[in-house]
Amino acid sequence: AVLTQRNSLDFSFTAEEVIAMGRTPYGISALDAVAKIVIAALSIDGERIYTHLSGGEKQLVQLARVFSQVWERGSDACLLLDEPMTALDLNHQKEVVGMLSKFSSEGTSQLIVMHDINLAAEIADIIVLMSHGRVIGAGPPAEVLTTEALEKTFQAPMSVLQDGDQRFYKAIL
């Protein structure tokens, strides 16, 4: 299932109807139990009209559509997500991370493109750090996200902070 950065939808579907579209590969044309579970897990008001939603709300609905598409697939599924959390508030980011963790534990492959280094380090098993189409490093976050690699990638002074087991990455502005 694929989530692109931009999803345009100009029809007056409800959020539930958009999410139910993720179930059509299974011959399901209406809101089913899986779509309802995803709606509840991501705290979505399914009755709202999609075109009336904010950018973050639209992004969340599109994520729910994609998640409902792979819900029962386990290791047969693959999620391709391009900047899936950029417009989401922290609470919804936490909910999405929980869903991604659920899929990961079920063996669902995930390829996620994101610029939030701290979030990427939190959720990724393997990170591929790229700059201008070239791979700077690939491997576990703690090995790849070094000050040197980050400065080369972002062409800015960077700081890697350690707090117990957690590492935080910060540009020095």
Stockholm file with secondary structure:
# STOCKHOLM 1.0

chainA/1-173         AVLTQRNSLDFSFTAEEVIAMGRTPYGISALDAVAKIVIAALSIDGERIYTHLSGGEKQLVQLARVFSQVWERGSDACLLLDEPMTALDLNHQKEVVGMLSKFSSEGTSQLIVMHDINLAAEIADIIVLMSHGRVIGAGPPAEVLTTEALEKTFQAPMSVLQDGDQRFYKAIL
#=GR chainA/1-173 SS CEECSCCCCCSCCBHHHHHHGGGGGGTCCSCCHHHHHHHHHTTCCTTSBGGGSCHHHHHHHHHHHHHHHHTTTGGGCEEEEESTTTTCCHHHHHHHHHHHHHHHHTTCEEEEECSCHHHHHHHCSSEEEEETTEEEEEESHHHHCCHHHHHHHHSSCEEEEEETTEEEEEECC
#=GC SS_cons         CEECSCCCCCSCCBHHHHHHGGGGGGTCCSCCHHHHHHHHHTTCCTTSBGGGSCHHHHHHHHHHHHHHHHTTTGGGCEEEEESTTTTCCHHHHHHHHHHHHHHHHTTCEEEEECSCHHHHHHHCSSEEEEETTEEEEEESHHHHCCHHHHHHHHSSCEEEEEETTEEEEEECC
//
